[in-house]
Amino acid sequence: MIPCRLVWNVTHNGDVTRFVHAWNIDLWANRLVAIVITFVIALIIRRITHNAITKITLRMAEGTMSERVRERSRTVFDGSPALLSERRAQRAKTLGSVLRSIASIVIMGTALFSVLGEIGLNLAPVLASASVIGVAVGFGAQNIVKDFLAGLFMLLEDQYGVGDIIDVGPAKGTVEAVTLRVTRLRDVNGVVWYMRNGEILRVGNESQNWGRAVLDIPVDYGEDTAKVKQSLKTTADLLAADPDWDEIILEEPSVWGVQGLSGDAVIVRVVVKTAPGRQADVARELRERVKIAFDEAGVTVATPPAG
C-alpha cells in the first residue's frame, strides 16, 4: 500500500490513487523491490565468494616453500623451481575457474528461482522443462562432460602436472599444459600430443617422489661375474659421489646381480635411485662410465644377437 499512499500524498487526486490501487501497482512495486534486493544480495554473495576463491587459489599458486623443499625443487627441476611453480599456478588457476563457475551457477540460479517464486510463477513446469533439457544436453555432450569430470578429478588428486614425464599409453612425454578437457604433452621426438582427459584410462608418472635408473649390462659369458659386479659397484659409487650428481642420486647404488643368462651373455643389473624425472640422465651417464671402466678392466661386453 506504500505506492498508493505515496501517490495520494503527492497528487491528492483520488482518481489517480484508485487507478494505482486497481492495477495492483503497489503489489508489483513491492515485488520489484524484492526482486532488486534479491539480485543485489546474490551479486554481493557472488562477489565475496569469488574473492575468497581467488585468494585461496592465489595462495595455492604462489605457495610458501620451505628452504628444504626449495632446494629439492632446484634439484628436481634442473636448478630452478620454475616448472614446479608453473605446475602449481596452472592447477590453481584451473581449479579457481571451475570453483568460481560453480559458485556463480549455484548463487545466481538460487536467486533466479527466488525471483520466479516472488512473481508467482509455478516452478514445477520450469523445473520439469529444465530437467528434460539437461538430460538432452547431457546425452548429446556426454563425451565433453566425461572429459571435464576426468580433468577435474585429475587436478584434485594431482595425478600429474606441467613438467611431469608421463606415460598415458598411446603417448609418452613431458606435460606442457593441463586443462579440464585436454592434456598436452610433447614426446622425445618433439611431437605434441593432445589427449582428451576422458580417454586417459591409466597414467604412469615418472616425476613423482623418486625415480630409478635400471641398467641391464650384458657381458661375455666367460667373464668373472664377481669382477663385473665389483666394477659396476665401484663405477656407480663414484658417480653418486660426484658433486655434479650427488644431489640427483638419492641413495647408494646397488648391484642386484645376474638378471639373465643366454648362450653368449650374462646380464648383470645395477640400479640407482634418483630424483624424479632424472633417471634417464643418470642412466646415460652411468653407461658412459661403465664403458670406460670395462675398457680399463678388460671386461668384454656381449655382442647383441643379430636381427
C-alpha positions in Angstrom: 0.0 0.0 0.0 3.0 2.3 0.2 2.8 3.4 -3.5 -0.9 4.3 -3.1 -0.1 6.4 0.0 2.8 8.0 -1.9 0.6 8.8 -4.9 -2.1 10.4 -2.6 0.5 12.4 -0.7 2.0 13.7 -3.9 -1.1 14.2 -6.1 -4.0 14.4 -3.6 -6.0 13.0 -6.5 -8.5 10.2 -5.7 -8.8 9.1 -9.3 -5.1 8.6 -9.7 -4.9 6.8 -6.4 -7.8 4.5 -7.3 -6.1 3.7 -10.6 -2.9 2.7 -8.9 -4.8 0.5 -6.5 -6.9 -1.1 -9.2 -3.9 -2.2 -11.3 -2.1 -3.5 -8.2 0.8 -1.2 -8.9 1.6 -1.2 -5.2 1.9 -5.0 -5.3 4.2 -5.0 -8.3 6.2 -2.2 -6.9 6.8 -4.3 -3.7 7.7 -7.3 -5.8 10.1 -5.2 -7.9 11.8 -4.0 -4.7 12.1 -7.6 -3.5 13.5 -8.7 -6.9 16.1 -6.0 -6.9 17.1 -6.8 -3.3 17.4 -10.5 -4.1 19.7 -9.9 -7.1 21.8 -7.3 -5.2 22.3 -9.8 -2.3 23.1 -12.5 -4.8 25.7 -10.3 -6.5 27.2 -9.4 -3.2 27.4 -13.1 -2.1 28.8 -14.0 -5.6 31.5 -11.2 -5.3 32.5 -12.3 -1.8 32.7 -16.0 -2.8 34.7 -15.2 -5.9 37.2 -13.1 -3.9 37.6 -15.9 -1.3 38.2 -18.5 -4.1 40.7 -16.2 -5.8 42.6 -15.6 -2.6 42.7 -19.3 -1.8 43.9 -20.2 -5.4 46.5 -17.4 -5.4 47.8 -18.8 -2.1 48.0 -22.2 -3.8 49.7 -20.8 -6.9 52.3 -18.7 -5.0 52.8 -21.2 -2.2 55.3 -20.7 0.7 58.0 -23.4 0.3 60.5 -24.2 3.0 64.2 -23.9 2.2 64.5 -27.7 2.1 61.6 -28.0 -0.3 63.0 -25.1 -2.4 66.4 -26.9 -2.6 64.7 -30.1 -3.6 62.8 -28.2 -6.3 66.1 -26.9 -7.7 67.4 -30.4 -7.8 64.4 -32.0 -9.4 63.8 -29.3 -12.0 67.3 -28.6 -13.3 68.4 -25.9 -10.8 65.2 -23.9 -10.8 61.7 -24.3 -9.2 60.1 -22.7 -12.3 58.4 -25.8 -13.5 57.1 -26.6 -10.1 55.7 -23.1 -9.8 54.2 -23.2 -13.2 52.5 -26.5 -12.4 51.1 -25.2 -9.1 49.9 -22.0 -10.8 48.2 -23.7 -13.7 46.5 -26.2 -11.3 45.3 -23.4 -9.0 44.1 -21.3 -12.0 42.0 -24.1 -13.4 40.6 -25.1 -10.1 39.8 -21.5 -9.3 38.0 -21.1 -12.6 35.9 -24.2 -12.0 35.0 -23.2 -8.4 34.0 -19.7 -9.5 31.8 -21.0 -12.3 30.1 -23.5 -9.9 29.6 -20.7 -7.3 28.1 -18.4 -9.9 25.7 -21.0 -11.2 24.5 -22.0 -7.7 24.1 -18.4 -6.4 22.5 -16.9 -9.4 20.4 -20.0 -10.0 19.0 -19.8 -6.5 18.4 -16.0 -6.9 16.5 -16.7 -10.2 14.2 -19.3 -8.7 13.5 -17.0 -5.8 12.5 -14.2 -8.2 10.3 -16.6 -10.2 8.6 -17.6 -7.0 8.2 -14.0 -6.0 6.3 -13.1 -9.2 4.0 -16.0 -8.6 5.3 -18.3 -11.4 4.7 -22.1 -10.8 8.1 -23.6 -10.6 7.1 -27.2 -11.2 6.8 -27.0 -15.0 10.0 -24.9 -15.1 12.0 -27.5 -13.2 10.5 -30.3 -15.3 11.5 -28.5 -18.5 15.0 -27.8 -17.2 15.4 -31.4 -16.3 14.4 -32.6 -19.8 16.7 -30.0 -21.4 19.5 -31.0 -19.0 19.1 -34.7 -19.9 19.1 -33.9 -23.6 22.2 -31.7 -23.4 24.0 -34.2 -21.1 23.3 -37.1 -23.6 24.5 -35.1 -26.6 27.6 -33.8 -24.8 28.4 -36.8 -22.7 31.9 -37.1 -24.0 32.7 -33.5 -23.1 31.2 -34.0 -19.7 33.3 -37.1 -19.3 36.4 -35.2 -20.2 35.6 -32.4 -17.8 34.9 -34.7 -14.9 38.1 -36.7 -15.5 40.1 -33.5 -15.7 38.6 -32.2 -12.5 39.4 -35.3 -10.6 42.9 -35.4 -12.1 43.6 -31.9 -10.9 42.1 -32.5 -7.4 44.1 -35.7 -7.0 47.2 -34.0 -8.5 47.9 -37.1 -10.7 50.3 -35.1 -12.9 51.1 -31.5 -13.8 53.2 -29.3 -16.0 56.7 -30.5 -16.3 55.9 -34.1 -15.4 57.1 -37.0 -17.6 54.1 -39.3 -18.0 53.1 -42.4 -20.0 49.4 -42.5 -21.0 49.6 -45.5 -23.3 49.4 -44.1 -26.8 51.9 -41.3 -26.0 54.7 -40.7 -23.5 56.4 -37.3 -22.9 56.6 -34.1 -20.9 53.4 -32.4 -19.9 53.2 -28.9 -21.3 49.7 -27.9 -20.4 46.7 -29.2 -18.5 43.1 -28.1 -18.8 39.8 -29.6 -17.7 39.2 -31.1 -21.2 42.7 -32.0 -22.6 46.2 -32.7 -21.6 49.0 -31.6 -23.9 52.4 -33.4 -23.9 55.5 -33.4 -26.1 57.3 -36.7 -26.7 61.1 -37.2 -27.1 60.8 -36.7 -30.9 59.2 -33.3 -30.4 55.7 -34.4 -31.4 52.9 -32.7 -29.5 50.1 -34.9 -28.3 46.6 -33.7 -27.3 44.9 -36.3 -25.1 41.3 -35.9 -24.0 41.2 -36.4 -20.3 38.2 -38.8 -20.6 40.2 -41.1 -22.8 43.2 -41.4 -20.4 42.5 -44.7 -18.6 45.8 -45.0 -16.8 48.8 -42.8 -16.2 52.4 -43.7 -15.4 54.2 -40.7 -13.8 58.0 -40.7 -13.8 58.2 -37.4 -11.9 56.7 -38.0 -8.6 58.7 -38.6 -5.4 61.6 -40.5 -6.9 62.8 -42.5 -9.9 65.1 -45.4 -10.6 67.6 -45.9 -13.3 67.8 -49.6 -14.2 70.7 -50.8 -16.3 71.0 -54.4 -17.6 74.6 -54.8 -18.7 75.3 -57.8 -21.0 78.8 -59.2 -20.6 80.6 -62.1 -22.3 79.5 -65.5 -20.8 83.1 -66.3 -19.9 83.6 -63.1 -17.7 84.0 -63.4 -14.0 80.7 -62.2 -12.6 82.2 -61.2 -9.2 84.7 -59.0 -11.1 81.9 -57.5 -13.2 79.7 -56.7 -10.2 82.6 -55.1 -8.4 83.4 -52.9 -11.4 79.8 -51.9 -11.7 79.5 -51.1 -8.0 82.7 -49.0 -7.9 81.7 -47.1 -11.0 78.2 -46.4 -9.7 79.5 -45.3 -6.3 81.9 -42.9 -7.9 79.0 -41.4 -9.9 77.0 -41.0 -6.7 79.9 -39.2 -5.0 80.4 -36.8 -7.9 79.4 -33.3 -6.8 77.5 -32.8 -10.1 75.3 -35.9 -9.4 75.2 -36.4 -5.6 72.0 -34.3 -5.2 70.3 -36.2 -8.0 71.2 -39.7 -6.8 69.2 -40.2 -3.6 70.6 -43.5 -2.3 73.7 -45.6 -2.6 73.6 -47.5 -5.9 73.0 -51.2 -5.8 74.1 -54.1 -8.0 71.3 -56.7 -7.9 73.4 -59.3 -9.7 72.8 -61.7 -12.6 69.5 -60.8 -14.2 69.6 -63.3 -17.1 71.6 -65.9 -18.9 72.0 -66.8 -22.6 74.4 -68.9 -24.6 76.6 -65.9 -25.2 76.0 -63.5 -22.4 75.4 -62.9 -18.7 73.2 -59.9 -17.9 74.0 -58.1 -14.7 71.6 -55.5 -13.3 72.6 -52.3 -11.5 70.0 -49.8 -10.1 70.3 -46.2 -8.9 67.5 -44.4 -7.1 67.3 -40.8 -8.4 65.3 -37.6 -8.1 62.0 -37.8 -10.1 62.4 -37.4 -13.8 66.2 -37.7 -13.8 66.6 -41.5 -14.2 67.3 -41.2 -17.9 70.1 -38.7 -17.3 71.6 -40.9 -14.6 71.4 -44.0 -16.8 73.2 -42.3 -19.7 76.0 -41.0 -17.6 76.4 -44.4 -15.8 76.5 -46.2 -19.2 79.3 -44.0 -20.3 81.3 -44.5 -17.1 80.7 -48.3 -17.2 82.1 -48.4 -20.7 85.3 -46.6 -19.6 85.6 -48.8 -16.5 85.1 -52.0 -18.6 87.8 -50.9 -21.0 90.2 -50.3 -18.2 89.3 -53.6 -16.5 89.4 -55.7 -19.7 85.7 -56.7 -19.4 84.2 -57.7 -22.7 80.6 -56.7 -23.3 78.5 -59.3 -25.1 77.6 -58.7 -28.7 73.8 -58.3 -29.2 72.2 -61.0 -31.2 71.8 -60.3 -34.9 68.4 -59.1 -36.1 
